Amino acid sequence: MISPKFFIEQLQQAGIEFFAGVPDSLLKNMCAYITDHFDDKHNIIAANEGGAVALAAGYHLATGKVGCVYMQNSGEGNAVNPLASLTDRDVYHIPLLLIIGWRGRPGVHDEPQHVKQGKITTALLDVMGIRYEVLAKDENAAGEQIEKAMQCIRKTGDGYALVVEKDTFDNYTLQSAKVSEYTMSRENAIRTVAASIPANAIIVSTTGMISRELFEYRTDMGQGHERDFLTVGSMGHASQIALGIALQHPERKVYCFDGDGASIMHMGNMAIVGSKRPDNYIHIIFNNGAHDSVGGQPTVGLDIDLVEIAYAMHYEHALCVWTPDQLKEALENMFAEGLQLIEIRVKKGNRKDLGRPTTTPIQNKEALMSFLKK
């Protein structure tokens, strides 16, 4: 495997001094090393992958240097637009280096949401005319690939990608992680909220730990999963799925269980929810200030005021809680009508033995649709 220190030092020697991206589980050790060794002007954890490409473009315009963008392959979709209409040689012709974690690589077992993306990861790069190599797991070979990539970037002015397989980077533990002042666990908060909702209500939960913890709660309580839509992929879009259901079923309460990273990734979605003002919509954001599912890299979730943002986007009721007592009081005093948001500030982390959904996405979809017909 490759030492993150070796890899980043090789990039520095090749002239890379700026990083932007969205963390990925396959890149988490590399991302942790970058976080510890670069200041916040030279490493920006972007709202989404397209934004990271644009940040690298702005860096190049300001300095003439090449920026590096890191992402999980699921983020290629967010990045296609600026890669094709901003940095491409037919538009502004802006060079950059992409580091892409290859979840769902064909022949390697992975979660359902990564299967299709894994199949098309390199095909998307081919379609966009971006040269790439799969990063070697040997340091000498990887060093040669970095040199080759940078030579190609400088010669052509185009983008270049290094695609990273599972178990490429050696372990590295983040040293500069902030200590959270919040003590309530996300899992306990999820259980408290889920226990309070009406029997005919629907929950749409976002990708990552939130859906896993909701699924495990239902299992532990001996309940079925037909009331929950587990958005295992499509990070940032759970709120719109919930809105689509809420508008068609005004007789039911619809809860969106969102995360800080997910809500920030496509925050414009809150504006659409606010513009429709569904009386039956309850937006719950579990905010730990971190991308918990991919290594705990920070978001700006705890640095912004989600309550004020909600009011600015025409939510009718919004509040922030961070203790079990505050949460119980908020749930007991929820408004009968009106679009509302509860931000729940929780600590980072999850149980090491947390399971994954045992139903397939198709089974989840069909069970929910049957429940909605009742």
Helices and strands as residue ranges (DSSP letters): H 4-13, E 19-21, G 25-27, H 28-37, E 43-45, H 49-63, E 67-72, G 73-75, H 76-85, E 96-101, H 112-127, E 131-134, H 139-156, E 160-164, H 186-196, E 202-205, H 209-220, E 228-230, H 238-248, E 254-259, H 260-265, H 268-276, E 281-287, E 290-291, G 292-294, E 297-298, G 301-303, H 306-312, E 317-321, H 324-332, E 340-345, H 361-373
